[in-house]
Amino acid sequence: MIKKLLVFVLFALSVTFVGCSPKTENIDTINDQGKPVMQLDYRDFDRAASQMVQSLIASGSLKKEGGGKYVLATGRIVNDTMQRVDTDQLMAKVEKELMGSGLVVMTSTVSGGTSPRDSMVYDVRDVRDSEKGSEFKQETLQAKGQLIAPELSISGKIIQRNIRYDNDKQQVEYYFQLQLTNLATGLRSWQDETIIGKRGDRKHVPW
């Protein structure tokens, strides 16, 4: 009798937990009808990246004299917002669209961060120059003087500005700024800014 009662109680608890579990939905990232949020979300990154790339391509700054493609490096992207924004997330979209344009190739050897985008570029060379290098077929090791230096660098900043109104409303402005620099001359050939503004209740914390 006790065993049957225990089984019944466990079954009842399992049904209760299943019935009370929060509903989860998949997001349609192609046609997301979800409500806007005060924080930055993936839709904001998509919009900012697309607008910036379109502006850069339209400027003609990526057209190389004599043809060919520029070698482009991603410089430092500063996050000056109240949020823990992963700037690599924004730049991944920018880099993808720029490479898709056929006008540039991205380098993984240097970047504006603390380390290259792909540390393996240097790891394999460290192996080549160490005692371990003798264990490899020499013709398969990367030769010296093969890396291609970047010609252009794209860098920028994300800024957040909060404005509070008297009617318990607030406005949050996000400024996405990018600039293109010629690394040989140091001259800046393009820069632009995309502004994303949001207005809502003060109770909504924008970070």
PyRosetta script that sets phi, psi and omega in degrees:
from pyrosetta import init, pose_from_sequence

init()
pose = pose_from_sequence("MIKKLLVFVLFALSVTFVGCSPKTENIDTINDQGKPVMQLDYRDFDRAASQMVQSLIASGSLKKEGGGKYVLATGRIVNDTMQRVDTDQLMAKVEKELMGSGLVVMTSTVSGGTSPRDSMVYDVRDVRDSEKGSEFKQETLQAKGQLIAPELSISGKIIQRNIRYDNDKQQVEYYFQLQLTNLATGLRSWQDETIIGKRGDRKHVPW")
pose.set_psi(1, -44.3)
pose.set_omega(1, 179.0)
pose.set_phi(2, -63.6)
pose.set_psi(2, -38.5)
pose.set_omega(2, -179.7)
pose.set_phi(3, -64.3)
pose.set_psi(3, -43.1)
pose.set_omega(3, 179.3)
pose.set_phi(4, -64.0)
pose.set_psi(4, -39.8)
pose.set_omega(4, 179.4)
pose.set_phi(5, -64.2)
pose.set_psi(5, -40.6)
pose.set_omega(5, 179.1)
pose.set_phi(6, -64.1)
pose.set_psi(6, -42.3)
pose.set_omega(6, 178.5)
pose.set_phi(7, -62.2)
pose.set_psi(7, -41.5)
pose.set_omega(7, -179.5)
pose.set_phi(8, -63.9)
pose.set_psi(8, -42.8)
pose.set_omega(8, -180.0)
pose.set_phi(9, -63.8)
pose.set_psi(9, -44.1)
pose.set_omega(9, 178.7)
pose.set_phi(10, -63.0)
pose.set_psi(10, -39.5)
pose.set_omega(10, 178.1)
pose.set_phi(11, -64.7)
pose.set_psi(11, -43.2)
pose.set_omega(11, -179.5)
pose.set_phi(12, -63.2)
pose.set_psi(12, -40.8)
pose.set_omega(12, 178.7)
pose.set_phi(13, -65.0)
pose.set_psi(13, -40.2)
pose.set_omega(13, -179.8)
pose.set_phi(14, -64.7)
pose.set_psi(14, -40.4)
pose.set_omega(14, 178.1)
pose.set_phi(15, -65.2)
pose.set_psi(15, -38.9)
pose.set_omega(15, 180.0)
pose.set_phi(16, -63.7)
pose.set_psi(16, -44.7)
pose.set_omega(16, -179.1)
pose.set_phi(17, -66.6)
pose.set_psi(17, -39.1)
pose.set_omega(17, 179.1)
pose.set_phi(18, -66.0)
pose.set_psi(18, -42.6)
pose.set_omega(18, -178.2)
pose.set_phi(19, -68.4)
pose.set_psi(19, -27.6)
pose.set_omega(19, -177.9)
pose.set_phi(20, -95.6)
pose.set_psi(20, -2.0)
pose.set_omega(20, -178.1)
pose.set_phi(21, -66.8)
pose.set_psi(21, 139.7)
pose.set_omega(21, -178.2)
pose.set_phi(22, -65.8)
pose.set_psi(22, 147.8)
pose.set_omega(22, -179.1)
pose.set_phi(23, -77.2)
pose.set_psi(23, 136.2)
pose.set_omega(23, 178.2)
pose.set_phi(24, -120.2)
pose.set_psi(24, 135.7)
pose.set_omega(24, 179.7)
pose.set_phi(25, -126.3)
pose.set_psi(25, 146.3)
pose.set_omega(25, 172.3)
pose.set_phi(26, -78.3)
pose.set_psi(26, 144.1)
pose.set_omega(26, 179.6)
pose.set_phi(27, -91.4)
pose.set_psi(27, 130.5)
pose.set_omega(27, 173.4)
pose.set_phi(28, -84.7)
pose.set_psi(28, 94.2)
pose.set_omega(28, -174.7)
pose.set_phi(29, -69.7)
pose.set_psi(29, -12.8)
pose.set_omega(29, 178.0)
pose.set_phi(30, -83.1)
pose.set_psi(30, -37.7)
pose.set_omega(30, -178.2)
pose.set_phi(31, -139.4)
pose.set_psi(31, 68.0)
pose.set_omega(31, -175.8)
pose.set_phi(32, -80.0)
pose.set_psi(32, 116.8)
pose.set_omega(32, 179.2)
pose.set_phi(33, -98.0)
pose.set_psi(33, 12.4)
pose.set_omega(33, 179.7)
pose.set_phi(34, -65.7)
pose.set_psi(34, 155.2)
pose.set_omega(34, -178.5)
pose.set_phi(35, -69.1)
pose.set_psi(35, 145.2)
pose.set_omega(35, 176.4)
pose.set_phi(36, -64.0)
pose.set_psi(36, 153.8)
pose.set_omega(36, 177.9)
pose.set_phi(37, -121.9)
pose.set_psi(37, 157.0)
pose.set_omega(37, -178.7)
pose.set_phi(38, -70.3)
pose.set_psi(38, -28.7)
pose.set_omega(38, 178.0)
pose.set_phi(39, -79.2)
pose.set_psi(39, 170.3)
pose.set_omega(39, 174.2)
pose.set_phi(40, -76.9)
pose.set_psi(40, 132.4)
pose.set_omega(40, 175.1)
pose.set_phi(41, -125.2)
pose.set_psi(41, -175.9)
pose.set_omega(41, -172.9)
pose.set_phi(42, -63.6)
pose.set_psi(42, -27.6)
pose.set_omega(42, 179.0)
pose.set_phi(43, -66.9)
pose.set_psi(43, -36.6)
pose.set_omega(43, 178.0)
pose.set_phi(44, -67.3)
pose.set_psi(44, -41.2)
pose.set_omega(44, 178.0)
pose.set_phi(45, -63.6)
pose.set_psi(45, -42.7)
pose.set_omega(45, 179.3)
pose.set_phi(46, -61.2)
pose.set_psi(46, -45.8)
pose.set_omega(46, -178.1)
pose.set_phi(47, -64.6)
pose.set_psi(47, -48.3)
pose.set_omega(47, -178.6)
pose.set_phi(48, -62.5)
pose.set_psi(48, -44.6)
pose.set_omega(48, -179.0)
pose.set_phi(49, -62.7)
pose.set_psi(49, -45.8)
pose.set_omega(49, -177.8)
pose.set_phi(50, -64.0)
pose.set_psi(50, -44.0)
pose.set_omega(50, -179.1)
pose.set_phi(51, -64.6)
pose.set_psi(51, -40.4)
pose.set_omega(51, -179.9)
pose.set_phi(52, -65.6)
pose.set_psi(52, -44.6)
pose.set_omega(52, -178.6)
pose.set_phi(53, -65.3)
pose.set_psi(53, -43.1)
pose.set_omega(53, 178.1)
pose.set_phi(54, -60.5)
pose.set_psi(54, -41.1)
pose.set_omega(54, 178.3)
pose.set_phi(55, -64.7)
pose.set_psi(55, -42.7)
pose.set_omega(55, -178.6)
pose.set_phi(56, -65.5)
pose.set_psi(56, -44.3)
pose.set_omega(56, 180.0)
pose.set_phi(57, -64.6)
pose.set_psi(57, -42.5)
pose.set_omega(57, -178.8)
pose.set_phi(58, -65.4)
pose.set_psi(58, -25.0)
pose.set_omega(58, -178.3)
pose.set_phi(59, -70.6)
pose.set_psi(59, -20.6)
pose.set_omega(59, -178.4)
pose.set_phi(60, 81.0)
pose.set_psi(60, 4.0)
pose.set_omega(60, -177.0)
pose.set_phi(61, -70.3)
pose.set_psi(61, -14.0)
pose.set_omega(61, -178.6)
pose.set_phi(62, -98.7)
pose.set_psi(62, 1.8)
pose.set_omega(62, 178.1)
pose.set_phi(63, -83.5)
pose.set_psi(63, 115.7)
pose.set_omega(63, -175.2)
pose.set_phi(64, -90.4)
pose.set_psi(64, 132.3)
pose.set_omega(64, 178.9)
pose.set_phi(65, -63.7)
pose.set_psi(65, 132.5)
pose.set_omega(65, -178.9)
pose.set_phi(66, 85.0)
pose.set_psi(66, 1.8)
pose.set_omega(66, 179.6)
pose.set_phi(67, 86.6)
pose.set_psi(67, -176.4)
pose.set_omega(67, -178.1)
pose.set_phi(68, 89.7)
pose.set_psi(68, -177.4)
pose.set_omega(68, -177.4)
pose.set_phi(69, -120.1)
pose.set_psi(69, 141.2)
pose.set_omega(69, 173.9)
pose.set_phi(70, -72.5)
pose.set_psi(70, 148.8)
pose.set_omega(70, 171.4)
pose.set_phi(71, -95.2)
pose.set_psi(71, 118.7)
pose.set_omega(71, -172.4)
pose.set_phi(72, -113.3)
pose.set_psi(72, 135.9)
pose.set_omega(72, 175.5)
pose.set_phi(73, -115.3)
pose.set_psi(73, 148.1)
pose.set_omega(73, 175.0)
pose.set_phi(74, -90.8)
pose.set_psi(74, 118.6)
pose.set_omega(74, 179.4)
pose.set_phi(75, -83.7)
pose.set_psi(75, -155.1)
pose.set_omega(75, -176.7)
pose.set_phi(76, -79.7)
pose.set_psi(76, 131.1)
pose.set_omega(76, 174.8)
pose.set_phi(77, -114.7)
pose.set_psi(77, 114.9)
pose.set_omega(77, -174.7)
pose.set_phi(78, -91.9)
pose.set_psi(78, 130.8)
pose.set_omega(78, 175.2)
pose.set_phi(79, -98.2)
pose.set_psi(79, 104.2)
pose.set_omega(79, 179.9)
pose.set_phi(80, -111.4)
pose.set_psi(80, 46.5)
pose.set_omega(80, 177.8)
pose.set_phi(81, -117.9)
pose.set_psi(81, 175.8)
pose.set_omega(81, 177.5)
pose.set_phi(82, -85.2)
pose.set_psi(82, 0.4)
pose.set_omega(82, -176.1)
pose.set_phi(83, -107.2)
pose.set_psi(83, 157.2)
pose.set_omega(83, 176.5)
pose.set_phi(84, -86.5)
pose.set_psi(84, 72.2)
pose.set_omega(84, -177.7)
pose.set_phi(85, -77.3)
pose.set_psi(85, 130.3)
pose.set_omega(85, 174.4)
pose.set_phi(86, -85.2)
pose.set_psi(86, 101.0)
pose.set_omega(86, -176.2)
pose.set_phi(87, -64.6)
pose.set_psi(87, -25.1)
pose.set_omega(87, 176.5)
pose.set_phi(88, -63.5)
pose.set_psi(88, -30.3)
pose.set_omega(88, 179.1)
pose.set_phi(89, -63.9)
pose.set_psi(89, -44.7)
pose.set_omega(89, 177.6)
pose.set_phi(90, -64.7)
pose.set_psi(90, -47.2)
pose.set_omega(90, -174.6)
pose.set_phi(91, -71.0)
pose.set_psi(91, -25.2)
pose.set_omega(91, 176.6)
pose.set_phi(92, -61.5)
pose.set_psi(92, -38.5)
pose.set_omega(92, 179.1)
pose.set_phi(93, -71.2)
pose.set_psi(93, -40.5)
pose.set_omega(93, 178.1)
pose.set_phi(94, -63.0)
pose.set_psi(94, -46.8)
pose.set_omega(94, -179.1)
pose.set_phi(95, -62.7)
pose.set_psi(95, -41.1)
pose.set_omega(95, -179.7)
pose.set_phi(96, -60.6)
pose.set_psi(96, -46.4)
pose.set_omega(96, -178.1)
pose.set_phi(97, -70.6)
pose.set_psi(97, -34.9)
pose.set_omega(97, 178.4)
pose.set_phi(98, -66.9)
pose.set_psi(98, -43.5)
pose.set_omega(98, 177.4)
pose.set_phi(99, -65.9)
pose.set_psi(99, -34.1)
pose.set_omega(99, 177.9)
pose.set_phi(100, -66.6)
pose.set_psi(100, -21.5)
pose.set_omega(100, 179.0)
pose.set_phi(101, -72.9)
pose.set_psi(101, -19.0)
pose.set_omega(101, -179.0)
pose.set_phi(102, 80.0)
pose.set_psi(102, 7.9)
pose.set_omega(102, -176.6)
pose.set_phi(103, -96.7)
pose.set_psi(103, -20.9)
pose.set_omega(103, -177.1)
pose.set_phi(104, -139.0)
pose.set_psi(104, 161.9)
pose.set_omega(104, 166.1)
pose.set_phi(105, -122.3)
pose.set_psi(105, 142.6)
pose.set_omega(105, -178.9)
pose.set_phi(106, -92.4)
pose.set_psi(106, 143.7)
pose.set_omega(106, 174.8)
pose.set_phi(107, -100.0)
pose.set_psi(107, 142.5)
pose.set_omega(107, 177.4)
pose.set_phi(108, -105.0)
pose.set_psi(108, 7.9)
pose.set_omega(108, -174.8)
pose.set_phi(109, -84.2)
pose.set_psi(109, -33.7)
pose.set_omega(109, -178.9)
pose.set_phi(110, -137.9)
pose.set_psi(110, 154.3)
pose.set_omega(110, 176.4)
pose.set_phi(111, -156.9)
pose.set_psi(111, 172.1)
pose.set_omega(111, -178.8)
pose.set_phi(112, -78.8)
pose.set_psi(112, -5.3)
pose.set_omega(112, 178.7)
pose.set_phi(113, -83.8)
pose.set_psi(113, -164.1)
pose.set_omega(113, -177.9)
pose.set_phi(114, -81.6)
pose.set_psi(114, -11.6)
pose.set_omega(114, -178.4)
pose.set_phi(115, -149.1)
pose.set_psi(115, 160.8)
pose.set_omega(115, 177.2)
pose.set_phi(116, -62.1)
pose.set_psi(116, 161.0)
pose.set_omega(116, 178.7)
pose.set_phi(117, -64.5)
pose.set_psi(117, -29.3)
pose.set_omega(117, 177.5)
pose.set_phi(118, -135.8)
pose.set_psi(118, 99.3)
pose.set_omega(118, -176.5)
pose.set_phi(119, -66.7)
pose.set_psi(119, -15.7)
pose.set_omega(119, -179.7)
pose.set_phi(120, -62.9)
pose.set_psi(120, -26.0)
pose.set_omega(120, 177.3)
pose.set_phi(121, -54.9)
pose.set_psi(121, -42.2)
pose.set_omega(121, -178.8)
pose.set_phi(122, -91.0)
pose.set_psi(122, -27.3)
pose.set_omega(122, 178.8)
pose.set_phi(123, -60.6)
pose.set_psi(123, -43.8)
pose.set_omega(123, -178.5)
pose.set_phi(124, -68.0)
pose.set_psi(124, -29.0)
pose.set_omega(124, 177.4)
pose.set_phi(125, -75.7)
pose.set_psi(125, -31.3)
pose.set_omega(125, 173.9)
pose.set_phi(126, -64.6)
pose.set_psi(126, -38.7)
pose.set_omega(126, 176.5)
pose.set_phi(127, -64.0)
pose.set_psi(127, -43.8)
pose.set_omega(127, -179.8)
pose.set_phi(128, -57.5)
pose.set_psi(128, -39.6)
pose.set_omega(128, -175.8)
pose.set_phi(129, -88.7)
pose.set_psi(129, 0.3)
pose.set_omega(129, 179.8)
pose.set_phi(130, -102.2)
pose.set_psi(130, 179.3)
pose.set_omega(130, 177.9)
pose.set_phi(131, -64.3)
pose.set_psi(131, -26.9)
pose.set_omega(131, 179.3)
pose.set_phi(132, -65.2)
pose.set_psi(132, -22.1)
pose.set_omega(132, -177.8)
pose.set_phi(133, -59.9)
pose.set_psi(133, -29.1)
pose.set_omega(133, -179.2)
pose.set_phi(134, -69.6)
pose.set_psi(134, -14.8)
pose.set_omega(134, 179.8)
pose.set_phi(135, -81.8)
pose.set_psi(135, -10.4)
pose.set_omega(135, -178.0)
pose.set_phi(136, -102.8)
pose.set_psi(136, 152.1)
pose.set_omega(136, 170.7)
pose.set_phi(137, -62.2)
pose.set_psi(137, 124.0)
pose.set_omega(137, -171.5)
pose.set_phi(138, -62.1)
pose.set_psi(138, -31.2)
pose.set_omega(138, -178.6)
pose.set_phi(139, -73.3)
pose.set_psi(139, -12.5)
pose.set_omega(139, 178.7)
pose.set_phi(140, -93.5)
pose.set_psi(140, -10.6)
pose.set_omega(140, 178.5)
pose.set_phi(141, -79.9)
pose.set_psi(141, 145.9)
pose.set_omega(141, 180.0)
pose.set_phi(142, -66.7)
pose.set_psi(142, 128.3)
pose.set_omega(142, -179.6)
pose.set_phi(143, -77.8)
pose.set_psi(143, 159.1)
pose.set_omega(143, 177.7)
pose.set_phi(144, -73.4)
pose.set_psi(144, 152.8)
pose.set_omega(144, 176.6)
pose.set_phi(145, 76.5)
pose.set_psi(145, 23.5)
pose.set_omega(145, -177.8)
pose.set_phi(146, -102.9)
pose.set_psi(146, -18.9)
pose.set_omega(146, -177.6)
pose.set_phi(147, -69.3)
pose.set_psi(147, 143.1)
pose.set_omega(147, 179.5)
pose.set_phi(148, -102.2)
pose.set_psi(148, 122.8)
pose.set_omega(148, -179.0)
pose.set_phi(149, -76.4)
pose.set_psi(149, 147.2)
pose.set_omega(149, 177.9)
pose.set_phi(150, -70.3)
pose.set_psi(150, 148.9)
pose.set_omega(150, 177.1)
pose.set_phi(151, -101.6)
pose.set_psi(151, -30.8)
pose.set_omega(151, -178.4)
pose.set_phi(152, -126.5)
pose.set_psi(152, 155.0)
pose.set_omega(152, 176.0)
pose.set_phi(153, -133.4)
pose.set_psi(153, 138.0)
pose.set_omega(153, 176.0)
pose.set_phi(154, -114.7)
pose.set_psi(154, 126.0)
pose.set_omega(154, -176.7)
pose.set_phi(155, -138.0)
pose.set_psi(155, 172.2)
pose.set_omega(155, -178.8)
pose.set_phi(156, 176.9)
pose.set_psi(156, -161.0)
pose.set_omega(156, -173.6)
pose.set_phi(157, -157.8)
pose.set_psi(157, 148.1)
pose.set_omega(157, 172.8)
pose.set_phi(158, -117.7)
pose.set_psi(158, 122.3)
pose.set_omega(158, -175.6)
pose.set_phi(159, -117.3)
pose.set_psi(159, 141.5)
pose.set_omega(159, 176.4)
pose.set_phi(160, -118.3)
pose.set_psi(160, 135.9)
pose.set_omega(160, 178.1)
pose.set_phi(161, -132.7)
pose.set_psi(161, 124.6)
pose.set_omega(161, -179.0)
pose.set_phi(162, -105.5)
pose.set_psi(162, 133.8)
pose.set_omega(162, 177.6)
pose.set_phi(163, -125.9)
pose.set_psi(163, 125.7)
pose.set_omega(163, -180.0)
pose.set_phi(164, -105.4)
pose.set_psi(164, 136.9)
pose.set_omega(164, 178.9)
pose.set_phi(165, -103.7)
pose.set_psi(165, 166.5)
pose.set_omega(165, -178.9)
pose.set_phi(166, -75.6)
pose.set_psi(166, -17.7)
pose.set_omega(166, -175.8)
pose.set_phi(167, -97.0)
pose.set_psi(167, 35.2)
pose.set_omega(167, 178.3)
pose.set_phi(168, 62.6)
pose.set_psi(168, 24.3)
pose.set_omega(168, 177.3)
pose.set_phi(169, -112.1)
pose.set_psi(169, 160.5)
pose.set_omega(169, 176.4)
pose.set_phi(170, -141.5)
pose.set_psi(170, 155.3)
pose.set_omega(170, 176.7)
pose.set_phi(171, -125.9)
pose.set_psi(171, 130.7)
pose.set_omega(171, 178.6)
pose.set_phi(172, -117.3)
pose.set_psi(172, 126.2)
pose.set_omega(172, -179.0)
pose.set_phi(173, -114.5)
pose.set_psi(173, 132.0)
pose.set_omega(173, 177.6)
pose.set_phi(174, -116.5)
pose.set_psi(174, 125.5)
pose.set_omega(174, -179.7)
pose.set_phi(175, -109.6)
pose.set_psi(175, 117.4)
pose.set_omega(175, 176.0)
pose.set_phi(176, -100.5)
pose.set_psi(176, 114.8)
pose.set_omega(176, -176.8)
pose.set_phi(177, -118.5)
pose.set_psi(177, 132.5)
pose.set_omega(177, 176.3)
pose.set_phi(178, -134.9)
pose.set_psi(178, 153.0)
pose.set_omega(178, 176.8)
pose.set_phi(179, -145.6)
pose.set_psi(179, 150.2)
pose.set_omega(179, -179.4)
pose.set_phi(180, -113.1)
pose.set_psi(180, 128.4)
pose.set_omega(180, -177.1)
pose.set_phi(181, -124.3)
pose.set_psi(181, 135.3)
pose.set_omega(181, 173.7)
pose.set_phi(182, -80.4)
pose.set_psi(182, 117.4)
pose.set_omega(182, -173.8)
pose.set_phi(183, -72.9)
pose.set_psi(183, -17.9)
pose.set_omega(183, 178.8)
pose.set_phi(184, -79.2)
pose.set_psi(184, -40.0)
pose.set_omega(184, -175.6)
pose.set_phi(185, -105.5)
pose.set_psi(185, -19.3)
pose.set_omega(185, -175.9)
pose.set_phi(186, 79.2)
pose.set_psi(186, 3.4)
pose.set_omega(186, -177.8)
pose.set_phi(187, -83.5)
pose.set_psi(187, 142.4)
pose.set_omega(187, 178.9)
pose.set_phi(188, -94.6)
pose.set_psi(188, 121.6)
pose.set_omega(188, -175.7)
pose.set_phi(189, -101.8)
pose.set_psi(189, -11.8)
pose.set_omega(189, 179.9)
pose.set_phi(190, -160.5)
pose.set_psi(190, 145.8)
pose.set_omega(190, 170.0)
pose.set_phi(191, -157.4)
pose.set_psi(191, 151.3)
pose.set_omega(191, -178.9)
pose.set_phi(192, -156.5)
pose.set_psi(192, 168.5)
pose.set_omega(192, -178.4)
pose.set_phi(193, -141.7)
pose.set_psi(193, 133.0)
pose.set_omega(193, 173.9)
pose.set_phi(194, -114.6)
pose.set_psi(194, 128.9)
pose.set_omega(194, -178.6)
pose.set_phi(195, -109.1)
pose.set_psi(195, 129.7)
pose.set_omega(195, 174.6)
pose.set_phi(196, -118.4)
pose.set_psi(196, 117.1)
pose.set_omega(196, -178.0)
pose.set_phi(197, -111.9)
pose.set_psi(197, 143.0)
pose.set_omega(197, 179.5)
pose.set_phi(198, -135.4)
pose.set_psi(198, 139.8)
pose.set_omega(198, -179.3)
pose.set_phi(199, -130.1)
pose.set_psi(199, 132.1)
pose.set_omega(199, -178.3)
pose.set_phi(200, -166.7)
pose.set_psi(200, -166.9)
pose.set_omega(200, -178.1)
pose.set_phi(201, -70.4)
pose.set_psi(201, 146.4)
pose.set_omega(201, 179.3)
pose.set_phi(202, -63.5)
pose.set_psi(202, -22.4)
pose.set_omega(202, -177.9)
pose.set_phi(203, -68.7)
pose.set_psi(203, -21.2)
pose.set_omega(203, 179.8)
pose.set_phi(204, -79.8)
pose.set_psi(204, 112.5)
pose.set_omega(204, -177.5)
pose.set_phi(205, -79.9)
pose.set_psi(205, 122.4)
pose.set_omega(205, -177.1)
pose.set_phi(206, -87.0)
pose.set_psi(206, 39.2)
pose.set_omega(206, 173.9)
pose.set_phi(207, -154.4)
pose.dump_pdb("model.pdb")
